Each structure stands twice: as structure tokens, then as C-alpha cells.
Amino acid sequence: MIRQIRGKVLSTGPISAVIEVAGFGIEVRMSAPNMLSVGNEARLATHLAVKQDGMELYGFPEVADRDFFELILTVSGVGPKTALSVLRRAPREALEGAIGKRDLAYLTKVVGLGKKSAEKMLIELADKVGPRSHDNADGEVFDTLVALGYTEREARKALQSIPEDMIGKDARLKAALSAG
């Protein structure tokens, strides 16, 4: 199993990056490949998914992100592409908090999961994640953006653009509005 990759970033795309390792260009699927800069060195925690039709390598900036991705994979019916899609839509910390508090509204509205998928995730992961501090700021920001005329997709995209270190509903709303 490949658990880490380090090398020069050759290219980035919407869903993956190519990292040069020992002369090979290895494609790594990521939730945010745009965080890498072409020409710079990258170090990623990885998960190798082996399937009937081949192998795919998934990369994460932190070991905790990879571990959470692997935790999502334990939910029955959830594969690597779905797990990565979930991580694309919300920061790991917010997802852990929502799952720990069994916040179905956050998972369905902000993350965009269907109700049955979100319920299954809450049932299967809540005890593994445990209670975390999770304020409902993003849920309220999402609702406000939709009330202002954003589509759900536009609201999710605006939420993704908010810096993770920004705290408080008003500050996060202002950042989402300036990004949208």
C-alpha cells in the first residue's frame, strides 16, 4: 500500500495532480488539486484504491484528512469517488463536527448528500467520530445565500471558497458574498 508520495508537481487539473516520483508521473486524485503549485515539491498522505478495472491513488495534504477519507469509505455503499466528493464540498473539521453532532441538515444542505446517504453516514460514523465542537455557522450562511438568490450549487461553491481559519457566521457570510 502506498501511504505517502513526495515529488515535483508536474500538472494540476480539476480532480487530480500529476506528481513526478523517481522519474514517473503519478496521477493523484485530490479534493483540492489547485492547492498545489506546478514546479514545487508536494508531500501528500495517500490511499491506494484497488478495483477490478485498475488502481487509483488518492492524495491528501494531511494524514488526518486521509484517515477521515478512509473512515468515510467504511460506510456501506460509499466508494472512493463519493468519499472524495464529500471532502471537496466541506472541510474535514466541519464534516467531523456535523457527524459528531448528528447534524443531518448540514450534510444534506451544505455538503449536498441525499437524505438517505446522509442518514446512513450519520448512523455508521457518529460513534466513530464522537462529539465535536461544530457551530452551525456554515448551515446558516448557506441558508442566507440561498435566501439571497444563490442556487444551492452556487452557495456550496461560495462556502468552499471561505478560508478555513475564518470564524463566526458574519465573517464567513461576508467572505462567501465577496467570493460569489
C-alpha positions in Angstrom: 0.0 0.0 0.0 1.3 3.5 -0.9 0.8 5.7 2.2 2.7 8.8 1.1 4.1 10.4 -2.0 6.6 13.2 -2.4 7.8 14.8 -5.6 7.7 17.7 -8.0 4.2 18.8 -9.2 4.1 18.4 -13.0 0.5 19.4 -13.6 -2.8 20.0 -11.8 -6.4 19.6 -13.1 -9.9 19.9 -11.7 -9.8 16.5 -9.9 -6.2 15.4 -9.9 -2.5 16.3 -10.0 0.5 14.6 -11.6 3.5 14.2 -9.2 6.9 13.2 -10.5 8.4 10.4 -8.3 11.6 8.7 -9.3 11.1 9.7 -13.0 7.5 8.5 -13.1 4.5 10.9 -13.4 1.9 9.6 -10.9 -1.7 10.8 -11.1 -3.1 11.5 -7.7 -6.8 12.2 -7.3 -7.4 15.1 -4.8 -10.2 17.1 -3.3 -8.3 20.3 -4.0 -5.5 19.9 -6.5 -5.4 23.6 -7.1 -3.7 24.0 -3.7 -0.5 22.6 -5.3 1.8 24.7 -7.5 3.3 23.3 -10.6 7.1 23.1 -10.3 7.0 23.0 -6.5 7.5 19.9 -4.4 4.5 18.3 -2.8 4.1 15.8 0.0 0.8 14.0 0.3 -0.7 11.3 2.5 -2.2 8.8 0.2 -4.8 6.0 -0.1 -4.4 3.4 -2.9 -7.8 2.1 -4.1 -7.5 -1.2 -6.0 -10.5 -2.1 -8.1 -11.3 -4.6 -10.9 -10.6 -2.0 -13.6 -7.3 -0.7 -12.1 -5.8 1.3 -9.3 -6.3 4.9 -8.3 -4.2 6.9 -5.8 -5.9 9.5 -3.7 -3.9 12.3 -2.1 -4.4 14.5 1.0 -2.4 17.4 2.4 -2.7 16.0 6.0 -2.7 12.5 7.4 -5.9 13.4 9.3 -7.7 14.1 6.0 -6.6 10.7 4.6 -7.7 9.0 7.8 -11.1 10.7 7.6 -11.4 9.7 3.9 -10.8 6.1 4.9 -13.4 6.4 7.7 -16.0 7.6 5.1 -15.1 4.5 3.0 -16.3 2.3 5.8 -19.9 3.4 5.2 -21.6 0.7 3.2 -22.1 1.7 -0.4 -19.6 4.6 -0.4 -16.7 4.3 -2.7 -13.5 6.5 -3.1 -15.1 8.9 -5.6 -18.1 9.6 -3.4 -15.8 10.0 -0.3 -13.6 12.4 -2.2 -16.6 14.3 -3.4 -17.8 14.8 0.2 -14.4 16.2 1.2 -14.5 18.6 -1.8 -17.6 20.2 -0.5 -16.7 20.9 3.1 -13.6 21.0 5.3 -12.9 17.8 7.3 -13.3 19.5 10.6 -16.8 20.7 9.7 -17.7 17.3 8.5 -16.5 15.6 11.7 -18.4 18.1 13.7 -21.6 17.6 11.8 -21.3 13.8 12.0 -20.4 14.0 15.7 -23.5 16.2 16.4 -25.7 14.1 14.0 -26.4 17.3 12.0 -28.5 15.9 9.1 -29.3 19.4 7.8 -25.6 20.2 7.4 -24.9 17.1 5.4 -27.9 17.4 3.2 -27.8 21.2 2.6 -24.2 22.2 2.8 -22.5 19.0 1.6 -25.2 18.1 -0.8 -25.7 14.5 0.1 -29.1 12.9 -0.4 -31.1 12.4 2.8 -30.7 8.6 2.8 -26.9 8.8 2.2 -26.5 11.4 4.9 -28.6 9.3 7.4 -26.5 6.3 6.6 -23.3 8.2 7.1 -24.6 9.6 10.5 -25.7 6.2 11.7 -22.4 4.4 10.7 -19.9 7.1 11.6 -21.3 9.1 14.6 -19.9 6.7 17.2 -16.6 6.5 15.4 -16.2 10.3 15.1 -17.6 11.2 18.5 -19.0 14.5 19.5 -17.0 17.5 18.2 -17.4 21.2 18.5 -19.4 22.3 15.5 -21.2 25.5 15.2 -23.9 25.7 12.6 -22.3 28.8 11.0 -22.0 27.3 7.6 -25.5 26.0 7.7 -26.8 29.5 8.5 -24.5 31.1 5.8 -25.8 28.5 3.3 -29.4 29.3 4.1 -28.7 33.1 3.9 -27.0 32.7 0.5 -30.0 30.7 -0.8 -32.4 33.3 0.6 -30.4 36.0 -1.3 -31.0 34.2 -4.6 -28.0 31.9 -4.9 -28.7 28.4 -6.2 -27.7 25.5 -3.9 -24.7 24.8 -6.1 -23.6 28.4 -6.1 -24.0 28.6 -2.3 -21.9 25.4 -1.8 -19.2 26.8 -4.1 -19.1 30.1 -2.2 -18.8 28.2 1.1 -15.9 26.3 -0.3 -14.0 29.5 -1.0 -14.1 30.7 2.6 -10.7 30.4 4.3 -10.9 27.6 7.0 -9.4 29.9 9.7 -12.3 32.4 9.3 -14.5 32.1 12.3 -18.0 33.4 13.0 -21.2 33.5 11.0 -21.0 37.1 9.9 -17.3 36.9 8.8 -18.0 33.7 6.9 -21.0 35.2 5.2 -19.1 38.3 4.2 -16.3 36.1 2.7 -18.8 34.0 0.9 -20.6 37.0 -0.6 -17.3 38.5 -1.7 -16.3 35.2 -3.4 -19.6 34.8 -5.1 
